[in-house]
């Protein structure tokens, strides 16, 4: 767990995006932060309390 999420933590999205038959939605990282934070246009970090 981290309180300092980074875009690189969503690196699996890059691999999945290369599958032609799959359309990716918004990626999510659950971590030790206080509020929802967009790391990029398709990757958001959410507080662990969201689960």
C-alpha positions in Angstrom: 0.0 0.0 0.0 1.1 3.5 -0.7 0.0 7.1 -0.1 1.9 8.2 -3.2 0.3 6.6 -6.2 2.0 7.0 -9.6 0.9 6.5 -13.2 3.4 3.7 -13.6 1.4 1.7 -11.1 -1.3 1.3 -13.8 1.2 -0.2 -16.3 -1.0 -3.3 -16.9 -3.4 -1.0 -18.8 -0.7 -0.5 -21.4 -0.4 -4.2 -22.0 -4.2 -4.8 -22.0 -4.7 -1.9 -24.5 -2.7 -3.8 -27.1 -5.4 -6.5 -27.3 -7.5 -5.4 -30.4 -10.7 -7.0 -29.2 -10.7 -5.3 -25.8 -11.8 -1.8 -25.0 -10.5 -0.4 -21.8 -12.4 1.7 -19.4 -11.1 3.7 -16.5 -8.3 2.1 -14.5 -8.3 2.3 -10.7 -5.6 2.1 -8.1 -6.7 1.6 -4.5 -4.3 3.2 -2.1 -3.7 5.1 1.2 -4.8 8.6 0.0 -7.4 10.9 1.4 -9.4 11.7 -1.8 -10.0 10.6 -5.4 -7.1 11.7 -7.5 -6.8 11.5 -11.3 -3.4 10.4 -12.3 -4.1 10.6 -16.0 -7.3 10.8 -18.2 -7.9 7.1 -17.8 -6.4 6.3 -14.4 -7.7 7.3 -11.0 -6.3 6.7 -7.5 -9.0 6.0 -4.9 -8.9 5.8 -1.1 -8.9 2.2 0.1 -12.1 3.0 1.9 -14.0 2.9 -1.4 -14.1 -0.9 -1.4 
